């Protein structure tokens, strides 16, 4: 299977949000902040604490959501030249070959440690923090099905 693609900013930012929200440390942090906000709200409304802890919990929750939803994805998008390039990709049962303006790279399937499928992309992870996004827009349904088969068969569980 072979096709060319470019990244669309809005869809790429959404994919980066999925990446951050799939991280275990972010999930734990969100749960802790939500528990703190709920407990402080209950204690505030039952008149057991002053409004400051409740306001602190609310401010921390808002700051965390703004960071995860806007600041982190936008900073990664702006820093990375990858999202502004045009690529040609060839996917076989043995490897993934990516050609761009900076050259080419070949990844064997054994280098992929996990994968994630989101509405617009296949996320291919090489380490917990190193990944590549393959857009689904440039694929027809048969290619998407073939890609899912490669990911399910060839990626280590």
Helices and strands as residue ranges (DSSP letters): E 2-6, H 9-22, H 24-45, H 51-66, I 67-71, H 72-79, G 81-84, E 86-91, E 95-100, E 103-108, G 109-111, E 114-117, E 121-125, E 131-135, H 141-154
